[in-house]
Each structure stands twice: as C-alpha cells, then as structure tokens.
Amino acid sequence: MLYQRSSALFAEAQNYIPGGVNSPVRAFKSVGGTPLFIKKAKGAYITDEDNRDYVDFINSWGPMILGHTHPEVLAATVEQMNNGFSFGTPTELETEIAKLITAVVPNIDMIRMVNSGTEACMSAIRLARGFTQRDKIIKFEGCYHGHSDAFLIKAGSGAATFGNPNSPGVTQGTAKDTLLARYNDIESVKKIFEENEDEIAAIIIEPIAGNMGCIVPEEGFLASLRTLCNQKGTLLIFDEVMTGFRLSLGGAQQRLGIEADIVTFGKVIGGGFPVGAFAARKEIMEHLAPLGPVYQAGTLSGNPIAMRAGYTTLNILNKDQNLYDRIDKTTEILDKEITNILSEKGIAHQTNRFGSMMSVFFTDEKVINFDDAQKANHSTFNKFFHHMLKNGIYLAPSGYETWFISDAIKTEEIDKTLTAARSFEA
Ligand code: PMP
C-alpha cells in the first residue's frame, strides 16, 4: 500500500503535535490524504518512510537550490561542526558571509542575520518604523511575510490555503497599522497614501509573489511603488525570502532593476539551515542596536553551522556563472511542456513563471492578484497534486504555493514529470 508507514507515523504524530506537523502546509489538509514522512533526500530526490523516491519540486520550500545534500555543502558543514555548534560570540565567518552578500546584492551596505524569514520581516518593519518614526505599513493581499502578528492580515501561503488569512490572536491594535493593497494595482496603493498622509513607514512586498501561487508583477508596477515611496518618504521593503539568491545572486532587485530600501532574506541564504537576514544601506542599518535605538537580537543568530552551510551555498552560486541560466531554462521547459500537455487535454489552466519559480493555476483567466488565485479551481489542483504524487512527483500540497526548481533537476527528472502529467485526467 502507498504511504503505509507515513500514515502510521502521521496518526502517531497527531497525538503529540497539533495537526501532526510543525508547520501547517505540511499537513496536506487542503489536498487531503497523508503527508509524506521523509527520511532522506539526495540531489533531485526525496525518499519517504515507505522507501519511495520522488522528484522534489518543493525543495524544502525553496532553500535547496543546489538539490539535496550537496557534497560540498555537506563536507563544509560537517567540518565546521567539529569546532563546536554554537558560541554566542562573534565569529570571522559572520563577517565573511556579510562581505559576500553585501558585494553581490545591490543597494545594501550592512546585513543582520536572524533565524527565519519571519524574524527577518518582523525586524525589517520594526527598523523601518524606527527609522521613519511612523507606524503604518502597507502589505499586499495574498503576500506572506512570515507569521508575525503584523503580517497575518490577508496573508498568503498556509494562511490562504486554510482559509484563515486573518488569524485570531492578532489584536485590533496591531491589525489597524497594516493597510492592505491589491497586488498589481497601483491605484489601491495611492488611495491608501491619500487616506494616511505622512503615516506610512514602509511598503513591504514579495517582488515576485510566491505565496498565492507564483504571481509576477506587471510592467511598471514595482517602479511605481518605488516612485511613490520616494515621494512620500516611505521605505520600500522587498521581501526576498523566496527570491533572494534564487532569481539571481542579486535577487529580484537585480533581475528587475528596482532598488529597495530594506531587503529581507531566508531560505537559500541558509543552505537548508534555519537562517534569515535583513539588510539595507548603512544609514538605515545604523539605527539597529547596539549602534542605534531599534532593538533586535538572537541567541542563535549567526550560528556557525548555519553560516557555514549558507556561505558554502552562496559561494557555489557565485562561482557557477551558468547555474541561474540552467535552472531558468529547466523551468521554462517544464512550463512549456506542461502547458502543451494540459492544453491537448483541453484542461483550462494558466502557468505563471519567473526564473526558477512557477505554478499552475486551473483557470481560463489571467492570474495577477490574490482574488484571481482564489478563483482558480483548487479541487482540480488537488487532483493533479495527488496524481503526480502517486507517480513519484512531489509538488507543493496547495494551489497557493510555488514550485521551486533545483539545479539537481535535469532532463531525466523533467521527463519523469511530464510522463506523469500526461496520464492526468481532470
Ligand atoms: N517571506 C516570504 C516571501 C516567504 O515565502 C516566507 C516563508 N515561506 C517567509 C517570509 C517566512 O519565512 P520563514 O518560514 O522562514 O519564517
């Protein structure tokens, strides 16, 4: 029987862990069925507890851009471990990784390491508020910036998947300072500025959205946000937790040629270990403790094992000049072929893609914002997901998530994926 041991482990887990998982989207709640319990992963493949291998298009939700258990990252990390696990002191390695990142990412002079994307975004808005001495922020419906209170207002990712984008437990006092705009709708942003003159500390946005499925900004949208921010004395925060070091070394800023004031990172930056970071020009970063009054801290921040894994990953990305072209090309082929297969079957769908991020929406209509993403047929997505899973292809278990293509996914894995898609019946 498929998923036999995973089912047993899931049943047991639910006795001790809410929903059996330590992060909601892992629970397969919206697609139904049993989440795979994974015991190991190598290259393009993950192996479940029933000893089945799957081509992995989740890649730990983005970090594993090189594929799993990359030998160089593994060796460097193990070597680092021999010197100790955590010191709670500064290390030379932290300066090395900071130097590398500030050299390759545009518009940043300094960076602070944290332990997750959530922490990075939470700290970024605190810094923006401290710097501008204003309270309110603008976020976009369907964007996800982690689970801190200020962002759980019409949030994407699991919050969208489970139909509770506004979480209980977030006070009205907090919610009133988060103003919502529509992605790709500059008028909705202008209106908020008109109603909140001189009150907006920051606009935070996923420059390529990945948490309502993959949604690409329309021509001129981000540039208009930049102009508005300049006019209003508001900081533009690019949440590059997904896009940083994935779309290019310089992330979305570099790919799109738009400058942000603060940039947040996660996922790839830690090479699979728990790391996040936020960065900006010196003038802004100097507001942070211990230099400035905006407080932010972390016992395990800059942890040497995590830093070594991240530094080694970023160095590989820095040295392999063709890697980004390669993964983009793989994603383009996947997109085109899946489009052909679904079109031949007469199944209404849209694929959205940017670089090595993509997703498939089952709808006739263009998908450019959260409303469009919600209107897609998610029960067809769920069927597609399970069909692919049975055939050894591991997609994210929700129509509100993005597929992440790793450099370990080659022709053979694409062929397997397309073969699986060919036998899908809606
Ligand atoms: N921002 C974005 C754009 C994300 O995609 C995520 C996580 N998927 C986060 C922030 C939060 O990161 P973490 O899960 O590491 O807290």
Boltz pocket constraint, residues with backbone or C-beta under 6 A from the ligand:
constraints:
  - pocket:
      binder: B
      contacts: [[A, 61], [A, 115], [A, 116], [A, 117], [A, 118], [A, 119], [A, 121], [A, 144], [A, 145], [A, 146], [A, 147], [A, 157], [A, 206], [A, 210], [A, 211], [A, 239], [A, 240], [A, 241], [A, 242], [A, 266], [A, 267], [A, 275], [A, 276]]
      max_distance: 6.0
